[in-house]
């Protein structure tokens, strides 16, 4: 059955928004499962009888909502929708994604040993200028970026850089340094805009808001072992604290 063409009626929704709603409903309905590729721009433009500028606005809205991710050379790929990410005493990235049924991924953007800044010295209880390892990473769920982090570790954990370069997660990398367990000492959450470079890494529209988390983890002996500053894509995930979970369907 041929669909009637989209039109804008007086006081009605713009055509690009109608396209976003139509495609979003089809994604929610399971026509395209997570990881599936949507039809090409040309095919969708013909289907909705619109130009590519209008279609791209609708696709940008779906991307900002976390329903699709546009990959260069691969087109628009359906994500898994919004996921829950738990912040707790033992927050672990891979465990969070595995619990949500997502494939975790992490890319190292920068890894260097430098002198600690004032903030890093305070957070890690180190002398100003002490050596620290700084890792800038981009965490992904099913290949879609969700968290940009800059994490600082004390310089005495000498095996840590090589462990991270070997694609170990933070938990395994700290274990390689003798830190067999660690817990969250505190987390501070604020809302803001991450800036152009981080927004580009996270595939966010210019000026989009995100959730900023600043945190410190302590080892079993109570000494700080990790100072993190992370931007969360809240269009693609909900951040949950506490031990319980919302009821199914809420």
Buried (B, 14 or more C-beta within 10 A) or exposed (E): EEEEEBEEEEEEEEBBBBBBBBBBEEBEEEEBEBEEEBBEBEEBBEBBEBEEEBBBBBBBBBBBBBBBBBEEEEBBBBBBBBBEBBBBEEBBBBBBBEBBEBBBBBEEEEBEEEEBBEEBBBBBEBEEEBEBBBBBBBBBBBBBBBBBBBBBBBBBBEEBBEBBEEEBBBBEBBBBBEBEEBBBBEBEEEEEBBEEEBBEBBBBEEEBEBBBBBBBBBBEEEEBBBBBBBBBBBBBBEBBEEEEEEEEEE
